[in-house]
């Protein structure tokens, strides 16, 4: 994290993103308007994730005898999430495709075939398959640099300007999960 005003850290991780330039003459949408911009699939996945989160939190508060039930429900939920994620990724997407390089609760870093001006806004659809995340946000270009090794490729650093609060929570949890996996792998490599 290079910007001290961003309280979230980013983790390197590969994912898919689609960027559509947001019209300059159009104000940023409210959170409710952003929800209205989501495809039916994104709305469905978001709703499923919220129901799952609330249900599992309530079950965890029960006695320890429910651990096997919670584990089973997590597996069932993961199956549904995987199917929804696959369907969403298979739908035609608006915007220019981008390869995700980093993500966190404050924004994303992507590799694109185009450069962008600092401050430009994009409607950004993000798919992080390994973490079962699909979301829509309005982002702003914080930095745009030519890729050091690939001609006609650009690295864009985008911060979230409008995002659904529940999606920020998902991104924070996912970035922590990815970081834990990276630390575990590093520890295993040192032991070998």
N, C-alpha and C positions, 0 to 999 in steps of 0.2 A: 504494500500500500504506500503510495507516494504522497497522497493528499491527506494531511492531518485532519481536515474537516470531515473526512469520511470515516465514520466509526466502525465500518466493516472491513474485513480483510478479504482478499481474493485468493483463490487457489487455482493452480494450473490444471486444466481439465478440458478434454475435447468434447464438443457438443455442436449441435446445429443451430443456426439462427437465420432469420429472414428479416431484412431491413427495408422499410418503405419510408421514403422521405416524407416528413410531416410538413404540410403546407405552412409557409411562413406567416400567411395572413390569418391562419386559424389558431386560436388560443389552445392551450393544452387542455385535454379533457379532465373532468373531475374523476374521482375513483368510480362513481356510478356510471358515468359516461364511458369510462374505460371498460367496465364490465360489459356494457352494451356493445362494444366493438369486438368482443371475443366471439369466436366461432362457437357454434353449439357444442362441438367437441371439447373446446377449452373450458366452456362453462360447466359442462358435465364433469370433466376431470376435476375441476376446482371444487365443485360441490361434493363429489365423492371423497376427495381428500379432507375437506372440512368435517364431513360426517364421521369419517374414519378416525380422525384426530380426536374429536369430542368423545366418541364411543370408547376408544382405547384408553383415554385419560380417565374416564369414569370407571372402567374395569380395573385399571391399575390401583385405584383407591380401595378396591375390595381386598379381602384377605388373600394370602399367598396361594391358596388353593386354586385361584383363577389363572395362575401362570400358564398352564397348558391351554386353557381356553383363549387367553390373550395371544399366545404364540400361534394357535390355529387360525384365529381371526386375522392376524397379521399376514399369514400365508394366503388366505383367501383374498384379502384386500390387495396384496401384491399381484395376484393373478389378474384381478379386475384392472388394476392400474397398468399392468403390462399390456393388456388387450387395448385399453383406451389409448395408451401411448402409441401403440402400433397403428391404430386407426388414424389418430391425429397426424402422425408423421407421413402416412400414406396419402392424406388429403393434399390436393394442390395448395400451395402456399403463395400468398401475395408477397411481393418484394424480392430483393436481390438476396441470393443465398450467401451465407458467410460461415466460415469455420470458426467455431468458438475456441478460444485459447485459454481464457481464465473467466471465472465468475465468482461472485460474492453477493452479499446483501446490498451493496451499494452500486453495483454495475457489472458490466461484462467487458471483455477484450476479445475482439474478433479479427480474423484475417479476411480481407475483401479484395475484389477486383477493381475497386474504385477508391478514389480519395474523397475526403469530405472536409468541409470547413468547420473549424472550431465553433461550437455553439449551435450547429445545425441539430434539428430534432428528427428522430426516426421513430416510427412505430416498429417495435422490435418483438418478434415472436421467437421464443427461446425453447429449445427441446434438449433437455439433459437426460438422456435415456437411462444411464446407469443409476441416476438418483430419482427416476420416475417423475420428472418435472417438465411441465409444459406451461408456458405463461406468455402473457402479452403485457408489454410495458411501453411507455414513451421514454426514450433515452435522448441524451444530449451528448454530442461529441466533445470530449475533453482533450483528446490528443489524436493526431493522425500522423503516422510516420511511414515512410516507404519500408517495406520488408527488407532486411539487410541481405538476404540470400536469394530472394525471388523477385525477378523483374515484374513490373506491373501488378504488384500485390502491395496492399496497405494494411497496417495494423491500426485499428481504431480502438480507442479507449472510450467507452460509453458509460455515462452515469445515469441511473434511473431518476427521471424527473416526475413521472407518475407511474405508480405500480400499486397493485392491490396489496394491502398490508399482509394478508395471509400468505401471499407469494413471497414477500420479504422473509417471513418466518421460515418458509420452505427452503429458500436459498441459503439462509444462515445455517439451518440444520444440515443441509446437503454439503455446504462448504466445510463444516466441522467433520462430517462423515468422511469426505474425501481426504481431509487433512489427517484424520486418524488412520485411514488406510495407507497413506503415504508414509506416516511415521512407523507404522507396523512393518511395512515393507522394508524401510530403511534399517530398522532394528534387526530384521531377519537377515538382511544382506551383510550386516556387520558381524553377525554371529557365524556366518559361513566362512 
